[in-house]
Amino acid sequence: MLFPYGEWAILFLTLLTWTEKHPSRRFFLMLTVAWLVGKCLELFLPGTMPWHWHFARLAVMLVFWVWALRRTEHRWLPLLFTSLIVGVETLFLVNEPGVVPYISWVFASVLVLVAWLSTKSYWGTAAALTGSTLLNQAFVRFTNDGIVRYADLPNEFVWNFGVGFFTIWAGLNLGWQVYTKRGLQEKDAEQSIFKPRRNI
């Protein structure tokens, strides 16, 4: 099992937004509560082989998807495009496993590109990627039945890639906003210094 980067990132961001009283602390607290509820479900409903259901991660993805859907204009067409790509990836992995090296990264890059081009927004991309991944879980369960010996739902790569991708994107976006705001403030300060005063 890979190190749970996604869980640690969510916990760190929750603590950060709570201590610094950011407006987004409600969002991260909702993700943490969803994770705890899902973890309780894992204790009471243990998965049977070959399916290992990560209810905590699925609960976080579901809350994140609903949150993103409420903040985007383009909802269903990007979801359709990304779901088709994820479905093709699943069929490819079932029928031709290991043929293309780094296939998970290749499909992840294509998926992000399609989601971005069809929505052109952070929350639109988040809704398309998370929604298609959630819908794909049932598809994976159906296509892999009787073929695989063990399957994580959601997949470790999908979980860690998703959390890392959206965290880095949001961080870069926040940094860019701070940088441009500071640049505008410096420009306004320079203009006020060189602005000629009127004689009354």
C-alpha positions in Angstrom: 0.0 0.0 0.0 1.3 3.4 -0.9 1.7 6.2 1.7 -1.7 7.9 2.2 -0.7 11.3 0.8 -4.3 12.3 0.1 -5.4 11.8 3.7 -2.5 13.7 5.1 -3.0 16.6 2.6 -6.7 16.9 3.6 -5.8 16.8 7.3 -3.1 19.4 6.9 -5.3 21.7 4.9 -8.1 21.3 7.4 -5.9 22.3 10.3 -4.4 25.2 8.3 -7.7 26.7 7.3 -9.1 26.2 10.8 -6.1 27.9 12.6 -5.9 30.8 10.2 -9.7 31.1 9.9 -9.8 31.0 6.1 -13.2 31.1 4.4 -12.6 27.6 3.0 -12.4 26.0 6.5 -16.0 24.9 6.2 -15.2 23.0 3.0 -12.2 21.2 4.5 -14.1 20.4 7.7 -16.9 18.8 5.5 -14.3 16.7 3.8 -12.8 15.6 7.1 -16.3 14.7 8.5 -17.0 12.7 5.3 -13.7 10.9 5.7 -14.5 10.0 9.3 -18.0 8.7 8.3 -16.6 6.6 5.5 -13.9 5.2 7.9 -16.7 4.1 10.3 -18.5 2.4 7.4 -15.2 0.5 6.6 -15.1 -0.8 10.1 -18.8 -2.0 10.1 -18.9 -3.1 6.5 -15.6 -4.8 5.7 -15.0 -5.4 2.0 -14.9 -8.9 0.6 -12.2 -10.1 -1.7 -11.5 -9.2 -4.4 -13.1 -5.8 -3.9 -11.6 -3.5 -1.3 -13.9 -0.5 -0.9 -12.3 2.6 0.5 -15.5 4.1 1.8 -13.6 7.0 3.4 -12.1 8.1 0.1 -15.3 7.5 -1.8 -17.2 9.7 0.8 -14.6 12.5 0.4 -14.9 12.2 -3.4 -18.7 12.4 -3.3 -18.7 15.5 -1.1 -16.0 17.1 -3.3 -18.0 16.3 -6.4 -21.3 17.8 -5.1 -19.4 20.9 -3.9 -17.8 21.3 -7.3 -21.1 20.7 -9.2 -22.7 23.5 -7.3 -20.0 25.9 -8.4 -19.7 25.2 -12.1 -21.9 26.1 -15.1 -20.9 23.2 -17.5 -21.9 20.1 -15.7 -23.0 17.2 -17.9 -21.2 17.4 -21.2 -17.7 17.5 -19.6 -18.8 14.6 -17.3 -19.8 12.6 -20.4 -16.5 13.2 -22.1 -14.4 12.3 -19.1 -16.5 9.3 -18.3 -15.9 8.0 -21.8 -12.1 8.4 -21.4 -12.1 6.7 -18.0 -14.2 3.8 -19.5 -11.8 3.4 -22.4 -8.9 3.3 -19.9 -10.6 0.6 -17.8 -11.3 -1.5 -20.9 -7.7 -1.0 -22.1 -6.3 -2.1 -18.7 -8.5 -5.2 -18.6 -7.8 -6.3 -22.1 -4.1 -5.2 -22.7 -2.5 -4.7 -19.2 1.1 -3.5 -19.2 1.3 -2.9 -23.0 1.9 0.8 -22.8 4.4 2.0 -20.1 3.1 4.7 -17.6 -0.4 4.2 -19.0 -2.0 5.6 -15.8 -0.1 8.9 -16.3 -0.9 9.0 -20.0 -4.7 8.6 -19.4 -4.6 11.0 -16.4 -3.0 13.7 -18.6 -5.5 13.2 -21.4 -8.3 13.2 -18.8 -7.2 16.5 -17.2 -6.8 18.1 -20.7 -10.2 17.1 -21.8 -11.9 18.2 -18.6 -10.1 21.5 -18.7 -10.9 22.2 -22.4 -14.6 21.4 -21.9 -15.0 23.5 -18.8 -12.3 26.1 -18.6 -12.6 26.5 -14.8 -11.2 24.9 -11.6 -14.6 23.7 -10.2 -15.8 22.5 -13.6 -12.6 20.4 -14.1 -13.0 19.1 -10.5 -16.6 18.1 -11.1 -15.8 16.4 -14.4 -12.9 14.4 -13.1 -14.4 13.4 -9.7 -17.8 12.6 -11.2 -16.3 10.4 -14.0 -14.1 8.6 -11.4 -17.1 7.9 -9.2 -19.2 6.6 -12.1 -16.4 4.5 -13.2 -16.3 2.6 -9.9 -19.5 0.7 -10.9 -18.1 0.1 -14.4 -14.8 -1.3 -12.9 -16.8 -3.5 -10.6 -18.7 -4.9 -13.6 -15.9 -5.2 -16.1 -13.4 -6.7 -13.6 -15.7 -9.2 -12.1 -14.1 -12.7 -12.4 -10.9 -11.3 -13.9 -8.9 -9.6 -11.1 -7.9 -11.1 -7.8 -7.8 -7.8 -5.9 -9.0 -4.3 -6.7 -9.0 -1.1 -4.7 -12.0 1.2 -5.2 -11.0 3.9 -5.7 -7.6 3.1 -7.1 -4.5 4.3 -5.1 -3.1 6.2 -8.1 -6.5 7.9 -8.8 -6.9 9.0 -5.2 -3.4 10.3 -4.7 -3.2 11.9 -8.1 -6.5 13.6 -7.7 -5.8 15.1 -4.2 -2.3 16.2 -5.3 -3.5 17.7 -8.6 -6.3 19.7 -7.1 -4.3 20.8 -4.1 -1.3 22.1 -6.2 -3.7 23.8 -8.7 -5.6 25.6 -5.9 -2.3 26.6 -4.3 -0.8 28.0 -7.5 -4.1 29.8 -8.2 -4.0 31.3 -4.7 -0.4 32.3 -5.1 -1.2 34.0 -8.5 -4.0 35.9 -6.9 -1.8 37.2 -4.1 1.0 38.1 -6.6 -1.3 40.0 -9.0 -3.0 41.8 -6.0 0.4 42.9 -4.7 1.4 44.1 -8.2 -1.8 46.1 -8.5 -1.2 47.7 -5.1 2.4 48.6 -6.0 1.2 50.1 -9.3 -1.5 52.2 -7.5 1.1 53.4 -5.0 3.5 54.5 -7.7 0.7 56.3 -9.5 -0.3 58.1 -6.4 3.3 59.3 -5.8 3.7 60.7 -9.2 0.2 62.1 -9.5 0.3 65.9 -9.6 -1.5 67.7 -6.8 -4.2 70.3 -7.5 -3.8 73.7 -6.0 -6.9 74.8 -4.1 
